[in-house]
């Protein structure tokens, strides 16, 4: 625990330097890091081999091994990602608005770094580089806590990052990693309020839940998406079909994929047979209520729990609804407030859905799959927030900043 | 605890209605509430009498009794406060920016309510009305948990608020209060993540610490201010004197009052005698380091703990520093990142201070006492955030909102 406090102090000191760093100098450091990563490919892959070997010994599944595996190509991709962050606009220093108050003080709201950001994550070692450089670009110091399965890879990557930062005249302590991957130390990090400004967990629902339950440091919750597509009675069949197939089957494992299709009873009989046929071509299993079964007999009966579940798989629940109110009520009851879409030609129905559905991203006539920092044009993504505080939806560089009021006076005192 | 879940559910349902309410209708409900409060003065004062009587029985100090006491005049003030909130611009629905992405989707970022806000507070019953109406204006449902010392007053006020809301065709459950003021129920509220979007503690440092330690719901930390005024070598003596006297002595009990004066060694001998004389006229006790004692002999020697302390009293610590770097380092080490001021005529020194001091509000040539939602021109204040997440510094109506991305498509799917 005293080790954590020391790390926290060093991060805070490094953060004060980072907060004052010029954009040009930060970008040069990022480009130098990209080069150094590629130049150290052999060292990175050797460390990764150790992780892969012990994972194989522990009988880790192939899919997990693939997430863990680094290759020369993946190191190049990592470096390209770092270069790309160097090209993004630096939000730090921006004064988002400025006004005079009644005492004639000029008050500006300026973007500043959050300070020290903790990241707790699992598996993929590229998160180490990704998180560190996004935080660095926004002038934040980072304390990383990766999963034990990627231990050697993460340590090797952080060593290269720290050497590179030092070579670019930045404090190496801008990026630190916990070398002790015990649960106790992770819990200590979650309570390091004196030094950490925010904690961002990235990984499984179980990891995020553990952080939410134990952290006293402010947390940004990321993750679960039980998303819906609602096909209105005034929807175009072709558009509706393309959107639900894309939302469900283009990448079912991600949080912006759809889990339930809601369809208006007036068009269910006409639309569902071809929609289900298309989904089955993509190997999607259909679960539906009795009304759906009356149209598509060979489906699995949906249970209450199906409406609540983020399948993250080739499974879609379908429910027929009598009107848009029922669709909106279903979404607000079962959804996780992530991404929700309506397909309709009707102006008033679209506006009602947009305003009444409570979610981070609400779509008219588009796939839920667009909820993503890169797709939104942010140029980066540190995660997708599913809470309402600080940031909601895809988080880019702006979401890694706080603000500070800067006040210009001429000797004013308060009456 | 099951009672809490029921309250949470009702608040969430009420929140969905509030989120859709028209501004005009919300304002009419606020004006009706202001009238109803005044009309029910006798009931409010009778309830308050019970609280005052049991506080007196419990030997509560006079200053506390005064905070607890309501009078006909204070009820009128409360009602005026409610009317004033009706006049403020409604932030809900504002689209802060809107753009096209590369898939030609039109993406807007719209202000929406946070949802359900929990407020845990102490003593003053006017917080009950204040918090409830600010949350209501921004379309948020509220679950209040007041202190046991104001129990009868709070219950009476919430009953009037609920009746008034219902009479204005709003769900009464937009405002609820815990009738059980036990610690267990408060702790249950702190963990009501399924229904609460944020928890705002208002009160003593001990209360805020307890909430920070126990809450799993996102918290906005408010409170402590260990604020500094730094008098540079190029400061004007008159301006410097006025600012430190105002910052320290105009209202020492509040969080934006100054606790430590830092003064450049080049002007200490010239400025300190008259500054200290003025402060002593205001009954301020001076604590200083050895260098200060060499100029003003009859002071108390400052200890390390004096630099860390928010006195919230007529006490000022004074330290002589060799340069601006030492002043900035002292502030970044001991300050609570609340409000910090420099007095200087030098452009470069002022800019350096503004950028390098890490605080919610940094002043050039003005008193720290201006850190306040009303002084900043927000028209309201729910508290002053001392954390960096979501909101930093004075929080007005905008800080009681979240955002939602609204996306207009034409059938786009993600490649």
Interface residues (C-beta under 8 A of the other chain):
Chain A: X16 X19 X20 X99 X101 X102 X103 X105 X107 X112 X114 X115 X193 X197 X198 X212 X213 X216 X218 X219 X220 X236 X239 X242 X243 X246 X247 X250 X332 X354 X355 X356 X358 X359 X360 X361 X362 X363 X364 X365 X366 X367 X369 X370 X371 X375 X376 X377 X387 X388 X389 X390 X392 X393 X402 X403 X404 X405 X406 X407 X408 X409 X410 X411 X412 X413 X414
Chain B: X16 X19 X20 X99 X101 X102 X103 X105 X107 X112 X114 X115 X193 X197 X198 X212 X213 X216 X218 X219 X220 X236 X239 X242 X243 X245 X246 X247 X250 X332 X354 X355 X356 X358 X359 X360 X361 X362 X363 X364 X365 X366 X367 X369 X370 X371 X375 X376 X377 X387 X388 X389 X390 X392 X393 X402 X403 X404 X405 X406 X407 X408 X409 X410 X411 X412 X413 X414
